[in-house]
């Protein structure tokens, strides 16, 4: 496969799936909040699904593996887990992922500061063809 400069066959990453919603699968947040007015997935997780600490561990495992590789890596993820990736990349807790909404078909860039190569940064977040003026 050759796409945007990557020529290797893509890997299926076991730690990259969307949050396991358990009993809340298929339900809208607005409907969940009718019974739990202050519920947020990033703080409370989902009954019979994943807890925030489990999702955090998954993101951390993914980064630990990927940081051992050389070169650029493209990831394709889902909304809430994409926000978790951003938060964990810069050392924040999962609850802070609520501040990183990820839109459909958007592009984000997690990298290291060019002047401080051990400092993770978010160089681009939630960009779309419209915002990039492609």
C-alpha positions, -999 to +999 in steps of 0.1 A: +000+000+000+013+034-008-005+065+006+009+099+013+045+087+015+038+055+035+047+024+016+043-003+042+012-025+046-009-010+074-011-028+108-043-034+126-036-019+160-053-037+189-052-007+212-068+017+188-105+008+188-131+032+200-141+033+236-161+001+246-195+016+255-209-015+272-245-010+283-244+025+266-236+011+231-260+028+206-273+053+231-269+091+227-252+111+255-283+132+258-304+101+265-279+087+290-280+120+309-317+118+314-309+091+340-275+104+350-275+142+345-238+148+353-225+117+334-194+121+311-177+092+295-143+108+303-149+107+340-174+079+345-168+054+317-196+030+308-213+002+328-202-032+314-178-013+292-145+005+296-135+027+325-113+058+320-083+041+336-086+012+311-088+036+281-058+056+295-037+024+298-046+014+262-035+048+249-003+046+270+005+011+257+000+023+221+023+053+225+049+031+242+050+008+212+048+035+186+076+056+201+100+027+196+095+030+158+113+054+135+097+078+111+061+091+107+031+070+117-004+075+106-032+065+129-069+063+121-091+065+152-126+075+166-139+106+183-136+101+220-106+078+218-089+104+196-094+129+223-079+105+248-049+101+225-043+139+225-047+142+263-024+112+271+002+124+245+008+156+264+005+139+298-030+149+308-056+126+324-084+110+305-110+135+319-091+163+301-098+146+268-132+163+269-114+194+258-102+177+226-133+170+205-124+152+173-145+159+142-153+134+114-126+132+087-103+156+105-065+155+107-044+160+138-007+159+143+009+147+175+046+152+175+076+164+195+088+200+199+115+206+173+136+225+199+130+200+227+127+166+211+115+148+242+085+172+247+053+159+231+032+186+215-001+188+196+010+206+164-024+204+147-058+195+160-090+187+143-082+202+109-105+196+080-102+203+043-122+235+049-099+247+076-068+237+057-082+253+025-074+223+004 
